[in-house]
Amino acid sequence: MKKINIYAMLILAASFIGCTEDFNKDVAAPQSWDQEEAAPGMSFSATAVDAIDLNSIDSDSILFSTFTAPKMNDGVTLSKYDVLLDGKKTLAVSSEGKVNVSELQAAVEEIYGKRPEKRVMEGVVTAYVEKDGQVFRLPSETIEMAVTPKAPFIDSAYYLIGNMNDWNEDPATLIKLGHSDKDVYDDPIFSVAVEVPESCYWKVIPQKNIDAGKIYDDGVLGCAINGDTSEEGKLITENPGAMMIEDAGWVIITLNMLEYTYSIKPLDASPYMYVAGNHQGWAPATAPIVYSTDFINYRGFINLDGEFKLCSERSWDGTNYGAGAEEGKLSTDPTAGNLSVTAGLYYLNANINTLTWTADKIETMGVIGDATANGWDASTPMEYDKDKVEFTVVTTLKPGGFKFRANNDWAVNLGGTLSNLEFNSNDNIPFDGEEGTYKITLSLANADNWNATVVKQ
């Protein structure tokens, strides 16, 4: 597009020209030019309507602006109208000043997001007129338009209450559903893996009720029919009944709070997942394990060599976790690509609620503490045996405490007891033997029981 002279402001393709009061689709965002550059003797103005709340609109279109069609000079015909919002999105406008509700909703979401807050935008309504095969733009002055996008209330967090926690109203006993770090209107999915008893009745408590100290205040979520055993359904807040899970075991409960729906997926609960990939020939039957104590977070130290996947079974017949659409995300889609890292030993962690994973490469491992030669100032390095997934060192020890830590940093460390080491434990490993030389062996092969030995030399 380009300016041509004071009389002809813009030449458009003939396919865009026509007299209609219908909504115009696929209109490119036009330039805004000053009123005085319009065709001689013609002007156009528009006025914004009162604030629009799309949550209260049931029709397909809504009055967005009021205006009077420009007075036509001889040989001039009216072509169409549109509005440019915040200089970013252009919507077709009817001759009555109406816009399509779905298009307005999408435009506000694209510019500001889905959160249902009043958005004040700058708008320029433009009338297009035609003369002798040329189309001229008559833009209005900039006007302020306020729109609230349509969306239900979504709280910052949700919790389960029911037979799985003995209907205990103490907030500390409620079971919190997991969520990503995105805005809840951009990611309305909340989920949790939970063990349930037989005939488990349950409801959902929003964060606002906990904050108010009134667990059963307005906003509790349930179903229309008390005892509904459906594995998916609608959530309601008016006289909510309790959903019911018939069989005991582990399930994943997922809420979609943009749609106010729930789903229940039974799990063949296992504390293990199997890491199949290049490092072992893509055979789940012989793959090393990652382990979970909560059926949500699975972790272990694994020798990896490029691509791999996480398998819920010792075969490909179960749920397999590959690469999600974003970095650090998992996907259970059978067509998902493989996860991938460079070759090396990794501390691997996967969360099946949030579908996220991390892999910390272990470059070094050492012992550190007041029981060691270097105290708490520096790690004493250990040697790695890849085949055994073991680290060893012969060093001096004296009574005190110590820990194992990777990469001379505290992001990955092990403490607790020699027979049952814990990741990032607050407790040091106690050593009460006599001062002397010892061989320390750290075994990381079994994710369900990291352990170490200290043998006097």
C-alpha positions in Angstrom: 0.0 0.0 0.0 1.2 3.5 -0.7 -0.1 7.1 -0.7 -0.9 8.4 -4.1 -2.3 12.0 -3.8 -4.8 14.0 -1.8 -7.7 12.6 -3.8 -6.8 8.9 -4.1 -5.4 7.5 -0.9 -5.2 3.8 -1.5 -5.7 1.4 -4.4 -7.0 -2.0 -3.4 -7.4 -5.2 -5.4 -10.8 -5.4 -7.1 -11.6 -8.6 -5.2 -12.0 -6.6 -2.0 -14.5 -4.1 -3.5 -18.2 -4.5 -2.9 -21.2 -2.9 -1.2 -22.4 -5.1 1.6 -23.5 -4.9 5.2 -22.2 -8.4 6.0 -19.0 -9.0 8.0 -15.9 -8.8 5.9 -13.4 -11.6 6.4 -9.7 -11.7 6.0 -9.3 -7.9 5.9 -5.7 -6.8 6.1 -4.8 -4.3 8.8 -4.9 -0.8 7.1 -2.7 2.1 7.7 -4.1 5.0 9.8 -4.0 8.3 7.9 -5.2 11.7 9.2 -8.7 12.8 8.4 -7.5 15.6 6.2 -6.1 13.1 3.8 -9.5 11.7 3.0 -11.2 12.4 -0.3 -12.3 16.1 -0.6 -15.6 16.9 1.0 -15.9 13.6 2.9 -15.4 12.8 6.5 -16.3 10.0 8.9 -16.5 9.7 12.7 -17.4 6.9 15.1 -18.3 6.7 18.8 -17.6 3.8 21.1 -20.5 2.1 22.9 -20.5 1.4 26.7 -18.2 -1.3 28.0 -18.9 -4.8 26.6 -18.8 -7.9 28.8 -18.8 -10.9 26.5 -19.8 -13.2 29.5 -23.3 -11.7 29.2 -23.7 -11.9 25.4 -25.7 -14.8 23.8 -26.0 -13.4 20.3 -23.6 -14.0 17.4 -22.9 -10.2 16.9 -22.9 -7.2 19.2 -23.0 -3.4 18.7 -19.4 -2.2 18.9 -19.6 1.4 17.7 -22.1 3.9 16.5 -21.6 6.0 13.4 -23.4 7.5 10.5 -22.5 6.5 7.0 -20.4 9.2 5.2 -22.3 11.4 2.8 -21.6 10.2 -0.7 -20.4 12.6 -3.4 -21.4 12.0 -6.9 -20.0 8.7 -8.3 -18.9 7.5 -4.8 -20.3 4.3 -3.3 -19.8 2.8 0.2 -17.7 -0.4 0.2 -17.3 -1.7 3.8 -16.2 -0.9 7.4 -13.7 -2.3 9.7 -12.0 -1.5 13.1 -8.3 -1.7 14.0 -7.8 -2.6 17.7 -4.7 -1.4 19.5 -3.0 -1.3 16.1 -2.8 -5.1 16.1 -6.1 -6.8 15.1 -8.6 -5.8 12.4 -12.2 -6.9 12.6 -15.0 -6.5 10.0 -17.8 -4.1 11.1 -21.4 -4.2 9.7 -23.2 -1.1 8.5 -25.0 -1.2 11.8 -21.8 -1.0 13.8 -21.8 -4.6 14.9 -18.9 -7.1 15.1 -18.9 -10.8 15.3 -18.7 -11.9 18.9 -16.4 -14.9 18.3 -14.0 -12.7 16.3 -14.0 -10.1 19.0 -13.4 -12.7 21.7 -10.5 -14.1 19.6 -9.0 -10.7 19.1 -9.0 -9.8 22.8 -7.5 -13.2 23.7 -4.7 -12.7 21.1 -3.8 -9.2 22.3 -4.3 -9.7 26.1 -4.9 -13.4 26.9 -8.0 -15.2 28.1 -8.3 -13.9 31.6 -11.7 -12.3 32.0 -10.6 -8.7 32.9 -11.9 -5.5 31.3 -9.5 -4.5 28.5 -9.5 -0.9 27.4 -8.3 -0.7 23.8 -7.8 2.0 21.2 -9.9 1.6 18.1 -10.0 3.2 14.7 -13.1 2.6 12.7 -12.6 3.0 9.0 -15.2 3.4 6.2 -14.1 2.4 2.7 -15.6 4.2 -0.3 -15.2 3.5 -4.0 -14.9 5.8 -7.0 -14.0 4.9 -10.5 -12.6 1.5 -9.4 -10.4 3.0 -6.6 -11.0 2.5 -2.9 -10.4 5.3 -0.4 -10.1 5.0 3.4 -12.0 7.3 5.8 -10.6 6.5 9.3 -12.3 7.9 12.4 -10.6 9.5 15.2 -9.1 7.1 17.8 -11.8 6.0 20.3 -11.5 3.9 23.5 -13.3 0.6 23.6 -13.6 -1.6 26.7 -14.2 -5.3 26.4 -14.2 -8.2 28.9 -13.5 -11.6 27.2 -15.8 -14.5 28.0 -14.3 -17.0 30.4 -15.5 -18.8 33.6 -13.9 -18.1 37.0 -10.7 -20.1 37.4 -8.9 -20.1 40.7 -5.2 -20.3 41.2 -5.3 -23.8 42.7 -7.8 -26.7 43.4 -7.8 -29.4 46.1 -9.5 -32.8 46.4 -11.6 -33.7 49.5 -13.3 -37.0 50.0 -12.9 -40.5 51.2 -9.3 -40.4 50.0 -8.5 -38.0 52.9 -11.4 -39.1 55.2 -13.2 -35.9 54.4 -10.8 -34.1 56.6 -11.3 -30.3 56.3 -7.8 -29.4 57.5 -6.2 -27.7 54.5 -3.0 -29.6 55.3 -4.8 -32.9 54.5 -6.4 -31.8 51.2 -4.9 -33.1 48.0 -3.6 -30.4 45.8 -3.9 -30.8 42.0 -0.8 -30.0 40.0 -0.6 -27.2 37.5 2.0 -25.6 35.2 3.6 -22.2 35.8 1.4 -20.6 33.1 -1.6 -18.3 33.7 -4.6 -20.5 34.6 -6.5 -19.0 31.6 -3.8 -20.0 29.2 -3.4 -23.4 30.8 -6.7 -24.4 32.6 -5.6 -28.0 33.2 -5.2 -29.2 36.8 -4.4 -32.9 37.5 -3.1 -35.2 40.3 -2.4 -38.9 40.7 -4.0 -40.1 43.9 -4.7 -43.5 45.6 -8.4 -44.0 46.3 -10.3 -46.5 48.4 -13.2 -48.5 47.2 -16.4 -46.4 46.6 -14.5 -43.2 47.0 -16.7 -40.1 47.0 -15.0 -36.8 46.3 -15.4 -33.1 45.6 -13.1 -30.2 44.6 -12.3 -27.2 46.8 -11.1 -23.9 45.2 -8.2 -21.9 46.7 -10.4 -19.0 47.6 -12.4 -21.2 50.0 -9.2 -22.2 51.8 -8.0 -18.6 51.9 -11.3 -17.6 53.5 -11.2 -20.4 56.0 -14.5 -21.7 54.7 -13.9 -25.0 52.9 -17.6 -25.6 52.0 -18.3 -22.0 51.0 -19.7 -21.1 47.6 -17.5 -22.5 44.8 -17.2 -26.1 45.8 -17.2 -28.2 42.7 -19.1 -31.4 42.2 -21.5 -33.1 39.8 -25.2 -32.8 39.2 -26.1 -36.3 40.6 -24.6 -37.4 43.9 -22.6 -40.6 43.5 -22.1 -40.3 39.7 -19.6 -42.9 38.7 -18.9 -41.5 35.2 -15.2 -41.3 34.3 -15.8 -37.9 32.8 -18.4 -35.2 33.2 -19.3 -31.6 33.9 -18.4 -29.8 37.1 -21.0 -27.6 38.8 -21.0 -25.2 41.8 -24.7 -25.0 42.5 -25.9 -27.8 44.8 -22.9 -30.0 43.8 -23.1 -33.7 44.4 -20.0 -35.8 45.0 -18.4 -37.8 42.2 -17.7 -41.5 43.1 -14.9 -43.8 42.0 -16.0 -47.4 42.4 -12.7 -49.4 42.5 -9.8 -48.9 44.9 -6.4 -48.1 43.4 -4.5 -45.3 41.8 -6.1 -42.8 39.4 -5.3 -39.6 37.7 -8.0 -37.0 38.2 -7.9 -34.1 35.6 -9.9 -30.9 35.7 -10.3 -28.6 32.7 -11.5 -25.4 34.3 -12.0 -23.5 31.1 -14.7 -26.1 30.2 -15.5 -27.0 33.8 -15.1 -30.7 33.2 -13.4 -33.6 35.0 -12.0 -36.9 33.9 -10.8 -40.0 35.9 -8.2 -42.3 34.4 -7.4 -45.5 36.4 -3.7 -46.3 36.7 -2.0 -49.6 36.7 -0.1 -48.2 39.6 3.6 -49.0 39.6 6.4 -47.1 41.4 8.6 -47.9 38.4 9.0 -46.6 34.9 11.5 -48.0 32.4 14.0 -46.0 30.4 14.4 -47.5 26.9 16.6 -46.0 24.3 19.9 -45.9 22.5 21.8 -46.7 25.7 20.4 -50.2 25.8 18.9 -51.1 22.5 15.4 -49.8 22.8 14.2 -52.8 24.9 11.8 -51.9 27.7 12.1 -55.5 29.1 15.8 -54.8 30.0 15.7 -51.1 30.5 17.0 -49.4 33.7 14.4 -47.9 36.0 13.3 -44.6 37.4 11.4 -44.9 40.7 8.6 -43.0 42.4 7.3 -42.9 46.0 4.2 -40.9 45.0 3.4 -42.3 41.5 3.9 -38.8 40.2 7.7 -37.9 40.3 9.9 -40.6 38.9 13.7 -40.3 39.3 16.9 -42.1 38.9 20.5 -42.0 37.8 20.7 -43.4 34.2 23.5 -43.7 31.7 22.0 -42.2 28.5 23.3 -42.1 25.0 21.1 -39.8 22.9 17.4 -40.6 22.4 15.1 -42.4 24.8 11.6 -42.8 26.1 10.0 -43.6 29.4 7.7 -46.6 29.5 5.1 -47.5 32.1 5.5 -51.2 31.4 8.3 -53.7 30.5 7.0 -53.5 26.9 5.7 -50.9 24.5 2.1 -51.8 25.3 1.5 -49.4 28.2 1.8 -45.6 28.3 5.0 -44.3 26.8 6.3 -40.8 27.4 8.1 -38.9 24.6 8.9 -35.3 23.7 6.1 -32.7 24.2 5.6 -29.7 22.0 7.7 -27.5 24.3 11.2 -28.0 25.7 11.0 -29.8 29.0 7.5 -31.2 28.3 6.4 -34.8 28.0 3.7 -36.3 25.7 1.9 -39.6 25.8 0.9 -39.3 22.2 2.0 -42.5 20.4 3.4 -40.3 17.6 5.5 -38.2 20.0 9.2 -37.9 19.2 12.0 -39.2 21.4 13.5 -37.4 24.3 17.2 -36.7 23.8 20.4 -35.7 25.6 24.1 -36.0 24.9 25.8 -39.1 26.1 26.6 -39.3 29.8 25.3 -40.1 33.3 22.1 -38.1 34.2 19.9 -37.6 37.2 16.6 -38.0 35.4 13.3 -36.7 36.8 9.8 -37.0 35.3 6.5 -35.7 36.6 3.5 -37.4 35.1 1.1 -34.9 36.5 2.6 -31.8 34.9 4.1 -33.8 32.0 7.5 -32.3 32.6 11.0 -33.7 32.7 14.6 -32.6 33.6 17.9 -34.3 33.1 21.0 -33.1 35.1 24.2 -34.3 33.6 26.6 -35.7 36.3 30.1 -34.6 35.3 31.6 -35.3 38.7 30.7 -36.9 42.1 32.4 -36.3 45.4 32.1 -36.5 49.2 32.0 -33.4 51.3 31.5 -32.7 55.0 33.3 -32.3 58.3 34.0 -36.1 58.3 36.1 -35.7 55.1 39.6 -34.4 54.4 38.4 -31.1 52.9 35.6 -30.4 55.3 32.6 -28.5 53.9 34.8 -26.3 51.8 35.4 -28.7 48.8 34.4 -32.1 47.5 36.8 -35.0 47.5 36.4 -36.4 43.9 35.3 -40.0 43.3 35.9 -42.3 40.3 33.1 -43.6 38.2 32.4 -47.1 37.0 29.9 -46.8 34.2 29.1 -50.6 34.0 28.2 -50.7 37.7 26.8 -47.1 37.9 29.1 -46.7 41.0 31.4 -44.1 42.3 34.4 -45.0 44.6 37.1 -43.2 46.4 39.8 -44.1 48.9 40.2 -41.3 51.4 40.5 -40.4 55.0 37.5 -40.0 57.3 37.1 -38.9 60.9 34.0 -38.8 63.1 31.4 -36.4 61.8 29.0 -36.2 58.9 29.2 -36.0 55.1 27.2 -36.0 51.9 27.6 -37.0 48.3 27.2 -34.2 45.8 27.5 -33.9 42.0 29.3 -31.3 39.9 30.7 -29.5 43.0 27.3 -28.0 43.6 24.2 -28.7 45.7 21.6 -29.1 43.0 22.1 -32.8 43.1 23.2 -34.3 46.4 22.4 -37.3 48.6 22.2 -37.6 52.3 20.4 -39.6 55.0 21.7 -43.0 55.8 24.2 -45.3 54.0 21.6 -48.0 53.5 18.9 -45.7 52.1 20.2 -42.5 50.6 17.7 -39.7 49.9 17.9 -37.0 47.2 18.6 -33.5 48.5 18.1 -34.8 52.1 18.4 -32.3 54.9 20.3 -34.9 56.9 24.0 -35.6 56.7 25.3 -39.1 56.6 26.7 -39.9 60.0 30.2 -41.4 60.4 31.2 -42.4 63.9 34.2 -44.7 63.1 37.7 -44.1 64.1 39.8 -41.7 62.0 41.6 -43.5 59.2 41.6 -44.5 55.5 38.4 -45.9 54.0 37.0 -47.0 50.7 33.7 -45.3 50.0 31.4 -46.8 47.3 28.3 -45.1 46.1 25.8 -47.3 44.2 23.3 -45.6 42.0 22.2 -48.6 39.9 18.9 -49.2 41.7 16.7 -46.1 41.7 14.5 -47.6 44.5 17.5 -48.0 46.8 20.5 -45.7 46.4 23.1 -46.8 49.0 26.7 -46.6 49.9 29.3 -48.6 51.9 32.3 -47.4 53.9 35.0 -50.0 54.4 38.2 -49.5 56.4 41.5 -50.1 54.5 
